[in-house]
């Protein structure tokens, strides 16, 4: 149960952070170089907290600890993905278009016509709410599996009850 609560809390913090940046009109400045960083940091922190809490209260089982971490990450992945779709589709509808235009202007300077056309198609595909949602869901899910696996191994050798 703590894994679900920590996943919900991390998702809520991400949503508040994203909306705060939007309300201050700082998203383009803060999240341009690595937009997934806040979500990745919150996901890792929530998985770590859930695993530590689980190991302190239960007999150690590598599989159970791994499942606890994955459960936390999946909650974050699903809630954050739903929020991001709504955010890009209805709240900050201009952001993805601004990103797309900036990338196209940079590419136009260095690419020939054929490469530019291909780049335009790829850029148009990746800068939609649906694509951002799918990639966030899959990326955070994979990150959660890897984090839960590595943290469960670390927990085995550091905080597990013997």
N, C-alpha and C positions, 0 to 999 in steps of 0.2 A: 504494500500500500504506500509506503514511503517513496517508492520509486515513481509511482504515478503522481504523487504530490510534488516531488522535486521536478518532475518533467513539466507539470503544469506551471509551477513557479518560474522555472527557467523560460518557458514560452511566454509567460506574462511579462517577465522582465525584458525579453527581446521585443515584444510588442510595444511596451511603454517606451523603450529606447528608440525604436524606429519612429513612433509617432511624435516623440519629443524632437527628434532631428527634423522631422517634417514640419512641425509647428514653428521651429526656429529657422527653417529654410537652410539647414546645414547639411542635409544628406549628400548633395553633390560634393561638398568639401571633405566630409569625414569618411564617406564610404566609397569613394571613387576607386582607390587602388586595390582594396581587398574587401568587397562588400559583405562577404560571409564571415568575416572575422568575429564580430560580436556574437553571432549565433554559434559558431564553433567553440568559442571560449565558454559561453554559458552552457552549452551541451556537455563539454568536458567537465566543468565544475559540478553540474548536476549529477552526472554519472558517478563522479568521484564521491560526492556526498552520499548518494544512495548506496553505493557499495560499502563505504565506511560504516554507515549506520546499520546496514544489513549484517556485516561481519561482526560488529560489536554485540548484536542481539541474538545471533543464531550460530549454531555449530557450522564450521566452515565446510562448504561443499563448492568445489570449483564451478560446477555446472550451475548451481543455484546463484552464486555470486555473479556469474556471467549473465544469466537470465535477468537478474535484477538490474544490471547495467544496461542491457539491451532494451528492457522494458522502459526504462527512463528515456533512453535515446529515441525510441519509437514514438513515445508520447510527444516529445519535443518536435520530432520530424513532422508528424501529422499536424499538430496544432500550428506550428510555424508555417508550414506549407499552405494550409488553409488561409491563414492570415495574410501571407504574402500575395496569394492570388487576389484576395479582396483589396489589399493595399494597392497593388499595381493596376488593378482593373477599375477601382472606384475612388480611391483616395488620391494617390499621387500618379495620375494618369499621364502626366507629361514626362516623368523621369526617364522611363525606358526609351522614349523617343529622343530625348536630349542625349542620352548615352549613344544611341544608334547613330544619330547625326554626327556626333563628335568622332566616333570610330570611322565613319564613312569619309569625313573630311581628312582625317589622318591617312587613311588608305589611299585616297585619291592622289595624294602627293607622291606615293612611292610605287604604285601598282600600274601595270598596263591595263588595257581595256578588258581583256578576257579575265584576268585575275580579279580585277575590280568587280566585275559582274558576279563572279562566283562568291567573292567576299560579301557583296551586298546581299545575296540570297541567304548566306549563312548568318549574317548579322541581323537581317530581318527576322529570321526564325528564332534566334536566341533572345531577342529583345521583345518578347511578348509575355504577358502574365502567365499564360499556360506553360510556356517553356521554363520560365524562372521557377514556377511551382514544382514542375516535374524534377528539375535538376536539384532544387533544394531538398525535396523529399528523398531522392535517391542518394544525394551526397551526404546528407546528415544521417541517413540510415546506415550507409557504409561506414562513415566516421564513427557512429555509435557502436557498431559491431567491433571495429578495431579497437576503440577505446575501452569497451567493456572487456574484451579479451586481454588486453595489456594490463588494465587495472586489476583484473581478477588474478592474474599471475603475480603482480606486485603485492596485492593484498595477501596472497598465500604465504609470501615470505616476510611480510612485515607486520601485519596486524591480525592475522588469523589466530583464533584461540587454539591452543595446543592441547 
